[in-house]
């Protein structure tokens, strides 16, 4: 198993299953996005509703390794693979609850921009510190 500095338990929901009886692929992206943004709000101090800086997703990717279905709980690992001046590449692993099987792995790239102008801004302060804490272990 790959090492991640942060883990979050995420339960699947009844509505996550598709007609084939497993969690639909779009849900994997939503789970990754949720874990990332939970970290940014709780640890990075990101004010998603009124702050001057926001993160825009400019790239995302997911590889699927195993099927899951409601009512499974997933353990989602999060780390920073690259931290730039105004961007960050997160690496995410979705595992079964006991972390014995990798279900999916992916990455997201955020560029942090000024809310009004949508121009890139340097990562600084608490936000940068929180992302530094997520660098791969």
N, CA, C and O atoms as a MOPAC input file, in Angstrom:
PM7 MOZYME 1SCF
protein

 N      0.83800 1    -1.18300 1     0.00000 1
 C      0.00000 1     0.00000 1     0.00000 1
 C      0.88400 1     1.24700 1     0.00000 1
 O      1.89800 1     1.31100 1     0.69400 1
 N      0.47900 1     2.21600 1    -0.78300 1
 C      1.20300 1     3.47300 1    -0.88100 1
 C      0.94300 1     4.31600 1     0.35400 1
 O     -0.13500 1     4.24100 1     0.94400 1
 N      1.92200 1     5.11700 1     0.74600 1
 C      1.82400 1     5.92900 1     1.95300 1
 C      1.13700 1     7.26500 1     1.67500 1
 O      1.45600 1     7.94900 1     0.70200 1
 N      0.20600 1     7.62000 1     2.52900 1
 C     -0.50300 1     8.89900 1     2.45500 1
 C     -0.47700 1     9.55400 1     3.83300 1
 O     -0.72400 1     8.87900 1     4.83300 1
 N     -0.18300 1    10.85100 1     3.91000 1
 C     -0.16000 1    11.53800 1     5.20000 1
 C     -1.54200 1    11.75000 1     5.82200 1
 O     -1.65400 1    11.95000 1     7.03100 1
 N     -2.59000 1    11.70600 1     5.00100 1
 C     -3.94300 1    11.95700 1     5.50500 1
 C     -4.89500 1    10.86500 1     5.01900 1
 O     -4.87000 1    10.46400 1     3.85600 1
 N     -5.72800 1    10.40000 1     5.93800 1
 C     -6.75900 1     9.40500 1     5.62100 1
 C     -8.10600 1     9.92200 1     6.07400 1
 O     -8.22100 1    10.55900 1     7.12100 1
 N     -9.12300 1     9.64300 1     5.28000 1
 C    -10.49300 1    10.00700 1     5.64200 1
 C    -11.41400 1     8.84900 1     5.26700 1
 O    -11.33800 1     8.32300 1     4.15600 1
 N    -12.27900 1     8.45600 1     6.19000 1
 C    -13.27600 1     7.41800 1     5.93400 1
 C    -14.47300 1     8.06500 1     5.23900 1
 O    -14.96700 1     9.10400 1     5.67800 1
 N    -14.93500 1     7.44400 1     4.15400 1
 C    -16.07500 1     7.97300 1     3.41200 1
 C    -17.04900 1     6.83300 1     3.13400 1
 O    -16.70600 1     5.88200 1     2.43100 1
 N    -18.26500 1     6.92000 1     3.68200 1
 C    -19.24900 1     5.87400 1     3.40200 1
 C    -19.85400 1     6.05400 1     2.00800 1
 O    -20.08400 1     7.17600 1     1.55700 1
 N    -20.10400 1     4.93800 1     1.34100 1
 C    -20.86400 1     5.02700 1     0.10200 1
 C    -22.33100 1     5.22500 1     0.47300 1
 O    -22.75200 1     4.94500 1     1.59500 1
 N    -23.08800 1     5.71100 1    -0.49200 1
 C    -24.50900 1     5.97500 1    -0.25900 1
 C    -25.33700 1     5.11400 1    -1.20200 1
 O    -24.84400 1     4.67600 1    -2.24200 1
 N    -26.58200 1     4.87200 1    -0.84600 1
 C    -27.48900 1     4.07400 1    -1.66100 1
 C    -27.51700 1     4.59500 1    -3.09500 1
 O    -27.48200 1     3.81200 1    -4.04500 1
 N    -27.57800 1     5.91200 1    -3.24900 1
 C    -27.69500 1     6.50000 1    -4.59000 1
 C    -26.39400 1     6.42600 1    -5.39600 1
 O    -26.39800 1     6.74400 1    -6.58500 1
 N    -25.27900 1     6.01200 1    -4.77800 1
 C    -24.01500 1     5.89900 1    -5.49400 1
 C    -23.98400 1     4.70200 1    -6.44300 1
 O    -23.23100 1     4.69400 1    -7.41600 1
 N    -24.81500 1     3.67900 1    -6.15100 1
 C    -24.84900 1     2.49400 1    -7.01900 1
 C    -25.53400 1     2.83400 1    -8.33800 1
 O    -26.50500 1     3.59000 1    -8.37600 1
 N    -25.00800 1     2.26000 1    -9.41600 1
 C    -25.64700 1     2.45100 1   -10.71900 1
 C    -26.46300 1     1.20600 1   -11.07600 1
 O    -26.60600 1     0.30400 1   -10.25100 1
 N    -26.99100 1     1.15300 1   -12.28000 1
 C    -27.84700 1     0.02900 1   -12.68200 1
 C    -27.09000 1    -1.29100 1   -12.74600 1
 O    -27.70600 1    -2.35700 1   -12.78000 1
 N    -25.75900 1    -1.23000 1   -12.76400 1
 C    -24.96000 1    -2.44600 1   -12.78000 1
 C    -24.65300 1    -2.97100 1   -11.38100 1
 O    -23.99700 1    -4.00100 1   -11.22900 1
 N    -25.13300 1    -2.25300 1   -10.35300 1
 C    -24.99100 1    -2.71200 1    -8.98300 1
 C    -23.68400 1    -2.35600 1    -8.31000 1
 O    -23.34100 1    -2.94700 1    -7.28600 1
 N    -22.93900 1    -1.39800 1    -8.86100 1
 C    -21.70700 1    -0.95800 1    -8.21000 1
 C    -21.64500 1     0.56300 1    -8.22400 1
 O    -22.40600 1     1.22500 1    -8.93000 1
 N    -20.72800 1     1.10000 1    -7.43400 1
 C    -20.55800 1     2.55000 1    -7.36000 1
 C    -20.10300 1     3.04900 1    -8.73600 1
 O    -19.11100 1     2.57100 1    -9.28700 1
 N    -20.83900 1     4.00500 1    -9.27000 1
 C    -20.55600 1     4.54500 1   -10.59400 1
 C    -19.24900 1     5.31000 1   -10.60500 1
 O    -18.85500 1     5.88600 1    -9.59100 1
 N    -18.57000 1     5.31900 1   -11.75100 1
 C    -17.25000 1     5.93700 1   -11.85000 1
 C    -17.24900 1     7.42200 1   -11.48300 1
 O    -16.26500 1     7.90800 1   -10.92500 1
 N    -18.29800 1     8.13600 1   -11.77300 1
 C    -18.33300 1     9.56600 1   -11.45400 1
 C    -18.28100 1     9.79700 1    -9.94100 1
 O    -17.81600 1    10.84500 1    -9.49500 1
 N    -18.74700 1     8.83900 1    -9.15800 1
 C    -18.72900 1     8.96100 1    -7.69800 1
 C    -17.28700 1     8.95500 1    -7.18200 1
 O    -16.98600 1     9.63300 1    -6.20100 1
 N    -16.40100 1     8.20700 1    -7.82200 1
 C    -15.00000 1     8.18300 1    -7.41200 1
 C    -14.39900 1     9.59000 1    -7.47600 1
 O    -13.68000 1    10.00900 1    -6.56900 1
 N    -14.70000 1    10.30900 1    -8.55500 1
 C    -14.21700 1    11.68600 1    -8.69800 1
 C    -14.79800 1    12.58200 1    -7.61000 1
 O    -14.08900 1    13.40900 1    -7.03600 1
 N    -16.08300 1    12.41900 1    -7.33000 1
 C    -16.73000 1    13.22400 1    -6.29000 1
 C    -16.10700 1    12.94800 1    -4.91900 1
 O    -15.92300 1    13.87300 1    -4.12800 1
 N    -15.78300 1    11.69000 1    -4.63300 1
 C    -15.15100 1    11.35300 1    -3.35200 1
 C    -13.76700 1    11.98600 1    -3.24700 1
 O    -13.40700 1    12.51900 1    -2.19700 1
 N    -12.99300 1    11.92900 1    -4.32200 1
 C    -11.66600 1    12.54700 1    -4.30000 1
 C    -11.78900 1    14.05000 1    -4.08500 1
 O    -11.06700 1    14.62300 1    -3.26900 1
 N    -12.69100 1    14.68400 1    -4.80500 1
 C    -12.90600 1    16.12300 1    -4.69100 1
 C    -13.35200 1    16.49800 1    -3.28400 1
 O    -12.92100 1    17.51900 1    -2.74800 1
 N    -14.20800 1    15.68500 1    -2.68600 1
 C    -14.69300 1    15.93500 1    -1.32700 1
 C    -13.57500 1    15.86000 1    -0.30400 1
 O    -13.48300 1    16.71800 1     0.57400 1
 N    -12.72800 1    14.85300 1    -0.40000 1
 C    -11.62700 1    14.69900 1     0.55700 1
 C    -10.64100 1    15.86100 1     0.41600 1
 O    -10.17700 1    16.41000 1     1.41500 1
 N    -10.32600 1    16.22800 1    -0.81300 1
 C     -9.41600 1    17.35500 1    -1.04300 1
 C     -9.98600 1    18.63600 1    -0.43500 1
 O     -9.30000 1    19.33000 1     0.31500 1
 N    -11.22600 1    18.94200 1    -0.75900 1
 C    -11.80500 1    20.20800 1    -0.30100 1
 C    -12.10400 1    20.22300 1     1.18900 1
 O    -12.07900 1    21.28500 1     1.81100 1
 N    -12.38500 1    19.06700 1     1.77000 1
 C    -12.52200 1    18.99400 1     3.22700 1
 C    -11.20100 1    19.40200 1     3.87200 1
 O    -11.18200 1    20.18100 1     4.82500 1
 N    -10.09400 1    18.86800 1     3.34600 1
 C     -8.75900 1    19.23400 1     3.85900 1
 C     -8.52100 1    20.73500 1     3.71400 1
 O     -8.09900 1    21.39700 1     4.66300 1
 N     -8.79100 1    21.26600 1     2.52900 1
 C     -8.52600 1    22.68300 1     2.27400 1
 C     -9.32500 1    23.60200 1     3.19400 1
 O     -8.80500 1    24.61300 1     3.66500 1
 N    -10.57400 1    23.25700 1     3.45000 1
 C    -11.42200 1    24.08100 1     4.31700 1
 C    -11.01200 1    23.93200 1     5.77700 1
 O    -10.83200 1    24.92400 1     6.48300 1
 N    -10.86400 1    22.67300 1     6.23000 1
 C    -10.59000 1    22.42700 1     7.64700 1
 C     -9.15000 1    22.73100 1     8.05100 1
 O     -8.91600 1    23.26500 1     9.13500 1
 N     -8.20000 1    22.40600 1     7.21100 1
 C     -6.79100 1    22.55900 1     7.58200 1
 C     -6.11400 1    23.74700 1     6.90800 1
 O     -5.19300 1    24.34200 1     7.46600 1
 N     -6.57300 1    24.08900 1     5.70500 1
 C     -5.93300 1    25.15600 1     4.94700 1
 C     -6.58200 1    26.51200 1     5.11000 1
 O     -6.05400 1    27.52000 1     4.64100 1
 N     -7.74700 1    26.54300 1     5.78600 1
 C     -8.43200 1    27.81000 1     5.99400 1
 C     -9.06400 1    28.39000 1     4.73600 1
 O     -9.34900 1    29.58700 1     4.68700 1
 N     -9.28600 1    27.56700 1     3.72300 1
 C     -9.87600 1    28.05800 1     2.47700 1
 C    -11.34500 1    28.40700 1     2.71300 1
 O    -12.12100 1    27.56900 1     3.17300 1
 N    -11.71700 1    29.62700 1     2.40300 1
 C    -13.10600 1    30.09000 1     2.51600 1
 C    -13.74200 1    29.94500 1     1.14000 1
 O    -13.59600 1    30.81800 1     0.28400 1
 N    -14.45300 1    28.83400 1     0.93200 1
 C    -14.99200 1    28.54100 1    -0.39000 1
 C    -16.15700 1    29.44800 1    -0.77100 1
 O    -16.48400 1    29.56600 1    -1.95200 1
 N    -16.78700 1    30.08800 1     0.20700 1
 C    -17.95900 1    30.91900 1    -0.08200 1
 C    -17.63200 1    32.38800 1    -0.28200 1
 O    -18.29300 1    33.05900 1    -1.07400 1
 N    -16.63000 1    32.90500 1     0.41600 1
 C    -16.38400 1    34.33500 1     0.32800 1
 C    -14.93100 1    34.75300 1     0.28000 1
 O    -14.62900 1    35.94600 1     0.22700 1
 N    -14.02500 1    33.78500 1     0.29900 1
 C    -12.60200 1    34.11900 1     0.29500 1
 C    -12.14700 1    34.69100 1    -1.03400 1
 O    -12.78200 1    34.48100 1    -2.06700 1
 N    -11.05000 1    35.40800 1    -0.99300 1
 C    -10.49800 1    36.02300 1    -2.19400 1
 C     -9.78300 1    35.05500 1    -3.11000 1
 O     -9.54900 1    35.36400 1    -4.27900 1
 N     -9.42300 1    33.86300 1    -2.58600 1
 C     -8.69200 1    32.85700 1    -3.35400 1
 C     -9.54600 1    31.60400 1    -3.45900 1
 O    -10.14600 1    31.16400 1    -2.47800 1
 N     -9.59400 1    31.03800 1    -4.65200 1
 C    -10.30500 1    29.77200 1    -4.86300 1
 C     -9.41300 1    28.83200 1    -5.65900 1
 O     -8.50000 1    29.27400 1    -6.35700 1
 N     -9.67700 1    27.54500 1    -5.55200 1
 C     -8.94000 1    26.54600 1    -6.31500 1
 C     -9.78000 1    26.05100 1    -7.47400 1
 O    -10.91300 1    25.61000 1    -7.28200 1
 N     -9.22900 1    26.12000 1    -8.67700 1
 C     -9.90800 1    25.60800 1    -9.86400 1
 C     -9.24500 1    24.30600 1   -10.29400 1
 O     -8.02300 1    24.23700 1   -10.43200 1
 N    -10.05500 1    23.28200 1   -10.50200 1
 C     -9.52900 1    22.01000 1   -10.98700 1
 C     -9.26700 1    22.13900 1   -12.47600 1
 O    -10.17900 1    22.42100 1   -13.25300 1
 N     -8.00700 1    21.92900 1   -12.87200 1
 C     -7.66200 1    22.02000 1   -14.29000 1
 C     -7.34000 1    20.65800 1   -14.89500 1
 O     -7.18900 1    20.53200 1   -16.11100 1
 N     -7.23500 1    19.63000 1   -14.03400 1
 C     -6.94800 1    18.28800 1   -14.53800 1
 C     -7.36600 1    17.27900 1   -13.48900 1
 O     -7.17500 1    17.50100 1   -12.29300 1
 N     -7.93500 1    16.17200 1   -13.93500 1
 C     -8.25500 1    15.07200 1   -13.02500 1
 C     -8.14600 1    13.76000 1   -13.78900 1
 O     -8.32100 1    13.70700 1   -15.00700 1
 N     -7.84900 1    12.70100 1   -13.03300 1
 C     -7.64600 1    11.39200 1   -13.64500 1
 C     -7.94600 1    10.32300 1   -12.60000 1
 O     -7.73000 1    10.53000 1   -11.40600 1
 N     -8.44800 1     9.17400 1   -13.06400 1
 C     -8.70600 1     8.07000 1   -12.14500 1
 C     -8.48000 1     6.74100 1   -12.85700 1
 O     -8.93200 1     6.54300 1   -13.98500 1
 N     -7.77300 1     5.83200 1   -12.18300 1
 C     -7.63300 1     4.44800 1   -12.62200 1
 C     -8.44000 1     3.58100 1   -11.67000 1
 O     -8.34000 1     3.72800 1   -10.45100 1
 N     -9.23200 1     2.68800 1   -12.21900 1
 C    -10.10100 1     1.82600 1   -11.42200 1
 C     -9.49900 1     0.43300 1   -11.33000 1
 O     -9.05500 1    -0.13600 1   -12.32700 1
 N     -9.49200 1    -0.11300 1   -10.09600 1
 C     -8.87900 1    -1.42300 1    -9.87800 1
 C     -9.85500 1    -2.47400 1    -9.38100 1
 O     -9.65100 1    -3.66500 1    -9.61600 1
 N    -10.91400 1    -2.05500 1    -8.69800 1
 C    -11.88200 1    -3.00200 1    -8.14700 1
 C    -13.23200 1    -2.32000 1    -7.99300 1
 O    -13.31600 1    -1.10000 1    -7.85100 1
 N    -14.25800 1    -3.10400 1    -8.02100 1
 C    -15.62200 1    -2.59300 1    -7.88400 1
 C    -16.00700 1    -2.51300 1    -6.40300 1
 O    -15.59700 1    -3.35000 1    -5.59800 1
 N    -16.78600 1    -1.51100 1    -6.06300 1
 C    -17.35800 1    -1.38400 1    -4.72000 1
 C    -18.84000 1    -1.09200 1    -4.87000 1
 O    -19.30100 1    -0.66400 1    -5.92800 1
 N    -19.57900 1    -1.33000 1    -3.79000 1
 C    -21.01800 1    -1.09100 1    -3.82200 1
 C    -21.50100 1    -0.66800 1    -2.44100 1
 O    -20.89700 1    -1.01200 1    -1.42500 1
 N    -22.60300 1     0.08500 1    -2.41800 1
 C    -23.24100 1     0.42800 1    -1.16400 1
 C    -23.57300 1    -0.87000 1    -0.44500 1
 O    -24.07200 1    -1.80000 1    -1.08000 1
 N    -23.31700 1    -0.96900 1     0.85600 1
 C    -23.01700 1     0.04700 1     1.86000 1
 C    -21.55500 1     0.06800 1     2.30100 1
 O    -21.27600 1     0.28900 1     3.48000 1
 N    -20.62400 1    -0.15400 1     1.38400 1
 C    -19.21000 1    -0.16900 1     1.76000 1
 C    -18.72100 1     1.21200 1     2.19900 1
 O    -19.23100 1     2.24500 1     1.76600 1
 N    -17.71900 1     1.18900 1     3.07200 1
 C    -17.02300 1     2.40400 1     3.50400 1
 C    -15.63600 1     2.36700 1     2.87700 1
 O    -14.97200 1     1.33000 1     2.88700 1
 N    -15.20100 1     3.49400 1     2.33400 1
 C    -13.88800 1     3.57300 1     1.72400 1
 C    -12.93800 1     4.38300 1     2.59900 1
 O    -13.34100 1     5.35200 1     3.24300 1
 N    -11.68300 1     3.97700 1     2.61300 1
 C    -10.61200 1     4.74800 1     3.22900 1
 C     -9.91500 1     5.48700 1     2.10100 1
 O     -9.38200 1     4.87000 1     1.17800 1
 N     -9.91900 1     6.80400 1     2.17600 1
 C     -9.34400 1     7.61400 1     1.10000 1
 C     -8.05900 1     8.26400 1     1.60600 1
 O     -8.06800 1     9.02700 1     2.57200 1
 N     -6.95400 1     7.94500 1     0.93200 1
 C     -5.65600 1     8.51900 1     1.27300 1
 C     -5.36900 1     9.71900 1     0.38800 1
 O     -5.67900 1     9.72000 1    -0.80300 1
 N     -4.76800 1    10.75100 1     0.99500 1
 C     -4.48300 1    11.98900 1     0.27900 1
 C     -3.05100 1    12.43000 1     0.53400 1
 O     -2.56400 1    12.39800 1     1.66400 1
 N     -2.38900 1    12.84300 1    -0.54000 1
 C     -1.06000 1    13.42600 1    -0.41800 1
 C     -0.86400 1    14.44000 1    -1.55100 1
 O     -1.62500 1    14.46500 1    -2.51800 1
 N      0.16200 1    15.26700 1    -1.40900 1
 C      0.54800 1    16.20800 1    -2.45500 1
 C      1.74600 1    15.61800 1    -3.17600 1
 O      2.77200 1    15.32800 1    -2.56200 1
 N      1.60800 1    15.44300 1    -4.48600 1
 C      2.69900 1    14.92900 1    -5.30200 1
 C      3.59300 1    16.03400 1    -5.83200 1
 O      4.78900 1    15.82800 1    -6.04300 1
 N      3.00800 1    17.21400 1    -6.04900 1
 C      3.78600 1    18.36400 1    -6.53000 1
 C      3.13400 1    19.64000 1    -6.00400 1
 O      1.91600 1    19.80600 1    -6.07800 1
 N      3.95400 1    20.52700 1    -5.47900 1
 C      3.47900 1    21.81400 1    -4.98800 1
 C      4.24600 1    22.90700 1    -5.71100 1
 O      5.45700 1    23.04800 1    -5.54100 1
 N      3.54000 1    23.67100 1    -6.51100 1
 C      4.15700 1    24.75300 1    -7.26600 1
 C      3.89200 1    26.10800 1    -6.62400 1
 O      3.50100 1    26.19400 1    -5.46000 1
 N      4.10800 1    27.15400 1    -7.39700 1
 C      3.90000 1    28.51900 1    -6.90300 1
 C      2.41100 1    28.80200 1    -6.68100 1
 O      2.03200 1    29.37900 1    -5.66100 1
 N      1.57900 1    28.39700 1    -7.62700 1
 C      0.13900 1    28.64900 1    -7.51100 1
 C     -0.68700 1    27.39300 1    -7.77700 1
 O     -1.91600 1    27.45500 1    -7.82500 1
 N     -0.02100 1    26.26700 1    -7.94900 1
 C     -0.75400 1    25.03300 1    -8.26100 1
 C     -0.30300 1    23.88500 1    -7.36200 1
 O      0.76500 1    23.92000 1    -6.75100 1
 N     -1.15900 1    22.87100 1    -7.30600 1
 C     -0.86300 1    21.68100 1    -6.52000 1
 C     -1.43800 1    20.46800 1    -7.24000 1
 O     -2.52600 1    20.51900 1    -7.81500 1
 N     -0.67200 1    19.37000 1    -7.19400 1
 C     -1.14200 1    18.09300 1    -7.73700 1
 C     -1.34400 1    17.15100 1    -6.56600 1
 O     -0.39300 1    16.76100 1    -5.88800 1
 N     -2.60600 1    16.79200 1    -6.33900 1
 C     -2.95500 1    15.85300 1    -5.27900 1
 C     -2.93900 1    14.44400 1    -5.85100 1
 O     -3.29000 1    14.23000 1    -7.01100 1
 N     -2.53000 1    13.49000 1    -5.03300 1
 C     -2.60600 1    12.08100 1    -5.38800 1
 C     -3.50300 1    11.41200 1    -4.36300 1
 O     -3.34500 1    11.60200 1    -3.15700 1
 N     -4.44700 1    10.62600 1    -4.86200 1
 C     -5.49100 1    10.07700 1    -4.00900 1
 C     -5.59400 1     8.57600 1    -4.23900 1
 O     -5.57900 1     8.10600 1    -5.37600 1
 N     -5.69700 1     7.83200 1    -3.14500 1
 C     -5.93100 1     6.39300 1    -3.21200 1
 C     -7.22200 1     6.04800 1    -2.50500 1
 O     -7.42400 1     6.44600 1    -1.35800 1
 N     -8.10200 1     5.31100 1    -3.16900 1
 C     -9.34800 1     4.85400 1    -2.56500 1
 C     -9.20400 1     3.36500 1    -2.27300 1
 O     -9.00700 1     2.55900 1    -3.18200 1
 N     -9.30400 1     3.01200 1    -1.00800 1
 C     -9.12400 1     1.64400 1    -0.55400 1
 C    -10.38600 1     1.15100 1     0.14700 1
 O    -11.20700 1     1.94700 1     0.60400 1
 N    -10.52700 1    -0.15800 1     0.22600 1
 C    -11.59100 1    -0.70500 1     1.06800 1
 C    -11.34100 1    -0.23100 1     2.49500 1
 O    -10.22700 1     0.16900 1     2.83300 1
 N    -12.35400 1    -0.27400 1     3.31300 1
 C    -12.29700 1     0.32300 1     4.65500 1
 C    -11.07000 1    -0.09100 1     5.45400 1
 O    -10.47300 1     0.74500 1     6.13300 1
 N    -10.68100 1    -1.35100 1     5.39100 1
 C     -9.52900 1    -1.81400 1     6.17500 1
 C     -8.19700 1    -1.60100 1     5.45900 1
 O     -7.15200 1    -2.04500 1     5.93500 1
 N     -8.23800 1    -0.91600 1     4.30300 1
 C     -7.05400 1    -0.55000 1     3.51800 1
 C     -6.29500 1    -1.75400 1     2.95800 1
 O     -5.10100 1    -1.65300 1     2.67900 1
 N     -6.97000 1    -2.88000 1     2.79400 1
 C     -6.28000 1    -4.06300 1     2.28300 1
 C     -6.35300 1    -4.19100 1     0.76500 1
 O     -5.63700 1    -5.00500 1     0.18100 1
 N     -7.21200 1    -3.39500 1     0.11600 1
 C     -7.33800 1    -3.49800 1    -1.33800 1
 C     -7.54000 1    -2.11200 1    -1.95200 1
 O     -8.42900 1    -1.36100 1    -1.55100 1
 N     -6.70600 1    -1.79500 1    -2.91800 1
 C     -6.83400 1    -0.54500 1    -3.65300 1
 C     -7.99800 1    -0.66400 1    -4.62800 1
 O     -8.02700 1    -1.56300 1    -5.46900 1
 N     -8.95000 1     0.24600 1    -4.50900 1
 C    -10.13200 1     0.26300 1    -5.36200 1
 C     -9.90000 1     1.15600 1    -6.57500 1
 O    -10.23100 1     0.78900 1    -7.70300 1
 N     -9.32700 1     2.33200 1    -6.33000 1
 C     -9.05700 1     3.29000 1    -7.40500 1
 C     -7.95900 1     4.23300 1    -6.94700 1
 O     -7.75000 1     4.42700 1    -5.74900 1
 N     -7.26500 1     4.81400 1    -7.90700 1
 C     -6.26000 1     5.82700 1    -7.58600 1
 C     -6.31600 1     6.89500 1    -8.66400 1
 O     -6.57700 1     6.61800 1    -9.83500 1
 N     -6.06500 1     8.11900 1    -8.23300 1
 C     -6.15500 1     9.19500 1    -9.19400 1
 C     -5.38600 1    10.42000 1    -8.75500 1
 O     -4.67000 1    10.41800 1    -7.75300 1
 N     -5.56100 1    11.47700 1    -9.55000 1
 C     -4.94700 1    12.75000 1    -9.18100 1
 C     -5.85500 1    13.89900 1    -9.60900 1
 O     -6.65900 1    13.77400 1   -10.53300 1
 N     -5.70200 1    15.00700 1    -8.91600 1
 C     -6.37900 1    16.26900 1    -9.22200 1
 C     -5.31200 1    17.34100 1    -9.24400 1
 O     -4.36000 1    17.28900 1    -8.46400 1
 N     -5.45800 1    18.30600 1   -10.12200 1
 C     -4.57700 1    19.47400 1   -10.12400 1
 C     -5.44400 1    20.70200 1    -9.92200 1
 O     -6.37500 1    20.95900 1   -10.68500 1
 N     -5.12300 1    21.45200 1    -8.88600 1
 C     -5.76600 1    22.73700 1    -8.61800 1
 C     -4.80500 1    23.86000 1    -8.96700 1
 O     -3.60800 1    23.76900 1    -8.69300 1
 N     -5.32100 1    24.90600 1    -9.56400 1
 C     -4.60600 1    26.17500 1    -9.67500 1
 C     -5.38400 1    27.14800 1    -8.80800 1
 O     -6.59500 1    27.30200 1    -8.96600 1
 N     -4.69000 1    27.80000 1    -7.89700 1
 C     -5.33400 1    28.76600 1    -7.01500 1
 C     -5.30200 1    30.12800 1    -7.68300 1
 O     -4.26200 1    30.60000 1    -8.14200 1
 N     -6.48700 1    30.74800 1    -7.72200 1
 C     -6.66000 1    32.00300 1    -8.45000 1
 C     -7.40800 1    33.01300 1    -7.58900 1
 O     -8.06200 1    32.66300 1    -6.60700 1
 N     -7.29100 1    34.26300 1    -7.98400 1
 C     -8.09300 1    35.32400 1    -7.39100 1
 C     -9.54700 1    35.09900 1    -7.80600 1
 O     -9.83400 1    34.88500 1    -8.98400 1
 N    -10.45800 1    35.15000 1    -6.84100 1
 C    -11.86900 1    34.87500 1    -7.11800 1
 C    -12.42300 1    35.78300 1    -8.22100 1
 O    -13.16700 1    35.31900 1    -9.08600 1
 N    -12.07400 1    37.05100 1    -8.19900 1
 C    -12.62500 1    37.99900 1    -9.15000 1
 C    -11.99000 1    37.94700 1   -10.52200 1
 O    -12.68500 1    37.85000 1   -11.53300 1
 N    -10.67400 1    38.01100 1   -10.55700 1
 C     -9.96800 1    38.09700 1   -11.84500 1
 C     -9.70700 1    36.74000 1   -12.48000 1
 O     -9.46900 1    36.64600 1   -13.68400 1
 N     -9.75100 1    35.68900 1   -11.66900 1
 C     -9.42400 1    34.32600 1   -12.10200 1
 C     -7.97000 1    34.19500 1   -12.56700 1
 O     -7.64500 1    33.31000 1   -13.36000 1
 N     -7.11100 1    35.06700 1   -12.07700 1
 C     -5.68300 1    35.02000 1   -12.37400 1
 C     -4.97300 1    34.25500 1   -11.25400 1
 O     -5.34200 1    34.39900 1   -10.08800 1
 N     -3.96300 1    33.44700 1   -11.58500 1
 C     -3.23600 1    32.68400 1   -10.57300 1
 C     -2.63900 1    33.58000 1    -9.48700 1
 O     -2.17700 1    34.69000 1    -9.75400 1
 N     -2.66100 1    33.06600 1    -8.25200 1
 C     -2.06100 1    33.76100 1    -7.11400 1
 C     -1.10900 1    32.80300 1    -6.41000 1
 O     -1.33700 1    31.59300 1    -6.40200 1
 N     -0.04300 1    33.33900 1    -5.81800 1
 C      0.89800 1    32.47500 1    -5.09100 1
 C      0.23000 1    31.83200 1    -3.87200 1
 O     -0.54700 1    32.47300 1    -3.16500 1
 N      0.54400 1    30.56600 1    -3.64300 1
 C      0.09400 1    29.87500 1    -2.44200 1
 C      0.91300 1    30.37800 1    -1.26500 1
 O      2.14300 1    30.37400 1    -1.31100 1
 N      0.22900 1    30.81100 1    -0.21100 1
 C      0.94000 1    31.39000 1     0.93100 1
 C      0.20500 1    31.06500 1     2.22400 1
 O     -0.92600 1    30.57900 1     2.21600 1
 N      0.87500 1    31.34600 1     3.32800 1
 C      0.27900 1    31.25900 1     4.65000 1
 C     -0.21700 1    29.87400 1     5.01600 1
 O      0.39900 1    28.86300 1     4.67800 1
 N     -1.34300 1    29.84800 1     5.71400 1
 C     -1.91900 1    28.60400 1     6.23400 1
 C     -2.22700 1    27.61500 1     5.11000 1
 O     -2.05700 1    26.40700 1     5.27700 1
 N     -2.67600 1    28.12500 1     3.98000 1
 C     -2.99900 1    27.24700 1     2.85400 1
 C     -1.75500 1    26.50400 1     2.37300 1
 O     -1.78900 1    25.28600 1     2.19600 1
 N     -0.67400 1    27.22200 1     2.16200 1
 C      0.57300 1    26.57900 1     1.71400 1
 C      1.09500 1    25.61500 1     2.78200 1
 O      1.54000 1    24.51300 1     2.46200 1
 N      1.04000 1    26.03000 1     4.04300 1
 C      1.50800 1    25.16600 1     5.13200 1
 C      0.72800 1    23.85800 1     5.17100 1
 O      1.31100 1    22.79500 1     5.38100 1
 N     -0.59100 1    23.92800 1     4.96800 1
 C     -1.40700 1    22.71500 1     5.00000 1
 C     -1.06000 1    21.79000 1     3.83100 1
 O     -1.07800 1    20.56700 1     3.97200 1
 N     -0.74800 1    22.37600 1     2.69500 1
 C     -0.36500 1    21.56200 1     1.53100 1
 C      1.02500 1    20.97400 1     1.70400 1
 O      1.27800 1    19.84700 1     1.27600 1
 N      1.92500 1    21.71700 1     2.32200 1
 C      3.26700 1    21.18000 1     2.63300 1
 C      3.14400 1    19.94200 1     3.51600 1
 O      3.90600 1    18.98700 1     3.36400 1
 N      2.18300 1    19.96300 1     4.44000 1
 C      1.98400 1    18.83700 1     5.35900 1
 C      1.51400 1    17.56600 1     4.63300 1
 O      1.62800 1    16.46000 1     5.16100 1
 N      0.99000 1    17.74000 1     3.43100 1
 C      0.49300 1    16.60900 1     2.65200 1
 C      1.50400 1    16.04800 1     1.65400 1
 O      1.18400 1    15.13600 1     0.89200 1
 N      2.70900 1    16.58300 1     1.65700 1
 C      3.71100 1    16.04500 1     0.73600 1
 C      3.91600 1    14.57800 1     1.03100 1
 O      3.87800 1    14.15800 1     2.18700 1
 N      4.13400 1    13.80300 1    -0.00600 1
 C      4.27300 1    12.34700 1     0.12000 1
 C      5.21300 1    11.92700 1     1.21800 1
 O      6.31400 1    12.45800 1     1.36000 1
 N      4.76700 1    10.97800 1     1.97900 1
 C      5.56700 1    10.47200 1     3.10700 1
 C      6.53700 1     9.40600 1     2.64700 1
 O      7.29200 1     8.86600 1     3.45700 1

